[in-house]
Amino acid sequence: MRTPARWARAEWGPLYAALREPLRRRGPVAVPLTVAAVGLTAFLQYLQNQSWGYELVQNLGAVRADDPLWSALLRTPLSLFVPALDLPVWGALAQILVVFGIAELCLGWWRTLTIAYVATLAGTLYARLGITLGAHAPFGLPWTDGQVVDTGPSAAVVGLAVFVSWRFGAYATAGAVTLAMVVEVLLKENLAGKEHLAALTAVGLLCLLAAARHRGATLSRRAGRARGQRWPGRRAGRGSGLPPIQS
């Protein structure tokens, strides 16, 4: 049992440490975005199951690839919180509660929301590209997918899970999520599965940008320390750095 426990500590230890303190000190108050997202998703689910509310939710948050681009872009933010009608709502609520909650504790609410929207938008834009390519292209989609209602948090959840895992060194977890999305497309080639891959691609680019930025900052700090060690007198404001003359 020692080896699995050691592996679990190495894989999830940094992530657990990042989660423990804010959650212990503040409790649910530490995740206001997650609480609001769960509440909004539950409300929209109730609303779209009412005869008087279905059309309203569709007009505000239902995205289709055949819609005008400006309309799809306006609806995309709310579409993230509109549960798919053909799936149980508890799945969407559980995904938001767990993945959004972990991401918000580790990254903060605004980074969590930004990554979630980048992943969702990537899937939305991919659907248009895939239909343009056509069903016979390697990454194409049949024209019938243009009328599929594209809502739900799944693309955002996948993107956040991979980004947080990468950020805190849980590389096996990030690889497992990515592999699961690839297997999903191989077993059931549909719009949702391919949108998940598009979301992973977008989040992968964010990871590369974050890594390049971190590397640049690290090199800059090292260069600053090297200059300070080479010219200690200048750093201390002592001219040439030679010891003072004593009489």
C-alpha positions in Angstrom: 0.0 0.0 0.0 3.0 2.3 0.4 3.6 2.7 -3.3 0.0 3.8 -4.2 -0.1 6.1 -1.2 3.3 7.6 -2.3 2.1 8.0 -5.8 -1.2 9.7 -4.7 0.8 12.2 -2.5 3.1 13.0 -5.4 0.1 13.3 -7.9 -2.4 15.2 -5.7 -0.4 16.5 -2.7 0.2 20.0 -4.1 -3.4 20.3 -5.2 -4.7 19.1 -1.8 -2.5 21.6 -0.1 -3.9 24.4 -2.2 -7.5 23.4 -1.5 -7.3 22.7 2.2 -6.5 26.1 3.8 -9.0 28.4 2.0 -11.8 25.7 2.4 -11.0 25.2 6.1 -10.9 29.0 6.8 -13.9 30.2 4.8 -16.0 27.2 3.8 -18.6 27.7 1.0 -17.8 31.5 1.1 -14.5 30.6 -0.6 -16.3 29.6 -3.8 -18.9 32.2 -4.6 -18.6 31.6 -8.3 -19.3 27.9 -7.9 -22.3 28.5 -5.6 -23.7 31.0 -8.1 -23.1 28.7 -11.1 -24.8 25.7 -9.4 -27.8 27.9 -8.5 -28.0 29.4 -12.0 -27.8 26.0 -13.6 -30.6 24.6 -11.4 -32.8 27.6 -12.0 -32.3 27.4 -15.8 -33.1 23.7 -15.7 -36.4 24.5 -13.9 -37.1 27.3 -16.3 -36.6 25.4 -19.5 -38.8 22.6 -18.3 -41.8 25.0 -18.0 -44.0 25.5 -20.9 -43.7 29.3 -20.5 -39.9 29.3 -19.9 -38.5 26.9 -22.5 -38.6 29.5 -25.4 -37.0 32.1 -23.1 -34.1 29.9 -22.2 -33.6 28.9 -25.9 -33.6 32.5 -27.0 -31.0 33.5 -24.4 -28.7 30.5 -24.0 -29.2 27.9 -26.8 -26.4 27.9 -29.3 -26.5 26.2 -32.8 -23.8 26.2 -35.4 -26.4 27.4 -38.0 -27.1 30.5 -36.0 -25.5 33.8 -37.0 -22.1 34.2 -35.4 -23.0 37.3 -33.5 -26.0 35.6 -32.0 -24.0 32.5 -31.0 -21.3 34.7 -29.3 -24.0 36.6 -27.3 -25.6 33.3 -26.2 -22.4 31.4 -25.4 -21.8 32.8 -21.9 -25.2 31.7 -20.7 -25.2 28.5 -22.7 -22.5 27.3 -20.3 -25.1 27.1 -17.5 -28.0 25.7 -19.5 -28.1 21.9 -18.9 -28.7 19.6 -21.9 -32.2 18.4 -22.0 -31.3 14.9 -23.0 -29.0 14.4 -19.9 -29.7 14.2 -16.2 -29.3 17.6 -14.6 -27.6 16.2 -11.5 -24.6 15.3 -13.7 -24.1 18.9 -14.7 -24.6 20.2 -11.2 -22.1 17.7 -9.8 -19.6 18.6 -12.5 -19.9 22.3 -11.7 -19.8 21.8 -7.9 -16.7 19.6 -8.0 -14.6 20.9 -10.9 -15.5 24.6 -10.7 -15.1 24.5 -6.9 -11.6 23.0 -7.1 -10.6 25.5 -9.8 -12.0 28.5 -8.0 -10.1 27.5 -4.8 -6.8 27.0 -6.7 -7.0 29.7 -9.4 -9.5 32.3 -8.2 -12.9 33.1 -9.6 -11.9 35.2 -12.5 -9.3 32.8 -13.9 -11.8 30.0 -13.5 -14.5 31.8 -15.4 -12.0 32.9 -18.1 -10.7 29.3 -18.7 -14.3 28.0 -18.6 -15.4 30.5 -21.3 -12.3 29.9 -23.4 -13.0 26.2 -23.5 -16.7 26.7 -24.2 -16.1 29.2 -26.9 -13.5 26.9 -28.5 -16.1 24.2 -28.8 -18.7 26.6 -30.2 -16.4 27.9 -32.9 -15.1 24.4 -33.7 -18.7 23.3 -34.5 -18.9 25.9 -37.3 -15.5 25.0 -38.7 -16.4 21.3 -38.6 -19.6 21.7 -40.5 -17.8 23.9 -43.1 -15.2 21.1 -43.5 -18.0 18.5 -44.0 -18.5 15.0 -42.7 -15.8 13.4 -44.9 -13.0 15.6 -43.6 -10.9 14.2 -40.7 -12.2 16.8 -38.2 -15.4 17.6 -40.1 -19.0 17.3 -39.0 -22.2 16.4 -40.9 -24.4 19.4 -41.8 -27.2 18.0 -39.6 -25.1 19.0 -36.5 -25.8 22.6 -37.4 -29.2 22.3 -35.8 -28.0 20.5 -32.6 -28.6 22.6 -29.5 -25.1 23.1 -28.0 -25.4 23.9 -24.3 -24.0 22.6 -21.0 -20.8 22.9 -18.8 -19.1 19.8 -20.1 -16.5 21.5 -22.3 -15.7 24.0 -19.5 -15.4 21.2 -17.0 -13.0 19.2 -19.2 -10.9 22.3 -19.8 -10.7 23.3 -16.2 -9.9 19.8 -15.0 -6.9 19.6 -17.4 -5.7 23.1 -16.6 -5.8 22.7 -12.8 -4.2 19.2 -13.0 -1.4 20.6 -15.2 -1.0 23.7 -13.0 -0.4 21.6 -9.8 1.7 18.9 -11.3 -1.0 16.2 -11.5 0.1 15.2 -15.0 -1.3 11.7 -14.9 -4.7 13.1 -14.1 -4.5 15.6 -16.9 -3.4 12.7 -19.3 -6.2 10.5 -18.1 -8.9 13.2 -18.7 -7.4 13.8 -22.2 -7.3 10.1 -23.0 -10.9 9.7 -21.9 -12.0 12.4 -24.3 -10.1 10.8 -27.2 -11.7 7.4 -26.4 -15.1 9.1 -26.3 -14.7 10.4 -29.8 -13.4 7.0 -31.0 -16.3 5.1 -29.5 -19.1 7.6 -30.2 -18.1 10.2 -32.9 -20.5 13.1 -32.1 -20.6 16.8 -31.8 -20.1 16.9 -28.1 -17.0 14.6 -28.1 -15.3 16.6 -30.8 -16.1 19.9 -29.0 -14.4 18.5 -25.9 -11.3 17.9 -28.0 -11.5 21.5 -29.3 -11.8 22.7 -25.7 -8.7 20.6 -24.7 -6.7 22.1 -27.6 -7.6 25.7 -26.5 -6.7 24.9 -22.9 -3.5 23.3 -24.0 -2.5 26.5 -25.7 -3.3 28.4 -22.4 -1.0 26.0 -20.6 1.8 26.6 -23.1 1.4 30.4 -22.7 1.4 30.1 -18.9 4.5 27.9 -19.0 6.3 30.3 -21.4 5.4 33.3 -19.2 6.6 31.5 -16.1 9.9 30.5 -17.8 10.4 34.1 -18.9 9.9 35.4 -15.4 12.2 32.8 -14.0 15.0 33.6 -16.5 14.5 37.3 -15.7 14.9 36.7 -12.0 18.0 34.6 -12.6 19.6 37.2 -14.8 18.9 39.8 -12.1 20.6 37.7 -9.4 23.6 37.0 -11.7 24.0 40.8 -12.3 23.9 41.4 -8.6 26.5 38.8 -7.9 28.8 40.1 -10.6 28.6 43.7 -9.4 27.9 43.6 -5.7 29.3 47.1 -5.1 26.9 48.6 -7.6 24.0 46.8 -6.2 24.8 48.1 -2.7 25.5 51.6 -4.0 29.2 51.5 -3.2 30.8 52.6 -6.5 33.3 50.0 -7.8 32.6 47.5 -5.1 36.2 47.7 -3.7 36.6 47.8 0.1 36.8 51.3 1.6 40.3 52.8 2.1 41.4 52.9 5.7 44.0 55.3 7.0 
